[in-house]
Amino acid sequence: MLIVDSQLHLWKDAKMGGPHRQVPSYTVDDALAEMAVAGVDCAVIHPPGGLGEPVNALAVEAARAYPDKFCILGHFDLQSPDRETIVARWRERPGMLGFRFTLSQGEQKAWWTDGTLDWFWPACEKAGLVVGLLATGSNIGVVGQIAERHPGLRLHIDHMGCGGGGGAAKDAAAFGSIREMEAVSKFPNVAVKLSGAPSLSSESYPYRNIHPYMKQVFEAFGPDRCFWGTDLTRMPCSYKQCVTMFTEEMPWLKGRDLERVMGAAIVDWLGWKRTPAG
């Protein structure tokens, strides 16, 4: 079974915010070592948006060296004067298959609804680029509106719509937007990452108290639009436990459904043509 982590951060000589590991660097070599131990075959790199262009370049280096192991959902300055050209030429950078934005800081919070990004969605639709978003609360409905206006644009929501980073919500409170998630699942061009799950429970491994909520999300979106993932560097358990939480502790997730969730679905969603180096 192919196992693909739908969210992994790399950085170098920088300081990550929130509850991430407070280490100066988390490099491709660090990731490959942990992936080998956990049995993770490959990963989708999300260059941390707050660390600027250098982390995009670091991700490109990783994808160029290991094209069968890494692809990228990158970021750029959405207000750049060259923004439309940047989108049109995005795939020219090795490994880049789309974008990931949180839109959660400062003036960006208003961009969900104020029209600032009205140019962005059709540009990505035209270029065939996938967009991942850290949508929570009412912004989940906004994702649905975007999806309805742009049926050729593939969008996916991070962390089951529960948010990420250092959010204090746990257990049932963390899944306060589950109804909104069920509603947006009607759009076939919206998917969800089942990522960050261990951080959403106040219990210890295997975090059984949140399994019913995860099952609800899975049943709404189905195996072809649900993607296992971790956001590894802020998880409260080992990488292997992030895997076995799904592969061994959820009896309702098995067979083809398990294979799709653990890796096959995200590869298809992104259109990732995995090829060995060289």
Secondary structure, 3 states (H helix, E strand, C coil): CCCEEEEECCECCCCCCCCCCCCCCECHHHHHHHHHHHCCCEEEECCCHHHCHHHHHHHHHHHHHCCCCEEEEECCCCCCCCHHHHHHCHHHCCCEEEEEECCCCHHHHHHHCCCCCCCHHHHHHHHCCEEEECCCCHHHHHHHHHHHHCCCCCEEEHHHHCCCCCCCCCHHHHCCCHHHHHHHCCCCCEEEEECCHHHHCCCCCCCHHHHHHHHHHHHHHCHHHEEECCCHHHCCCCHHHHHHHHHCCCCCCCHHHHHHHHHHHHHHHHCCCCCCCC
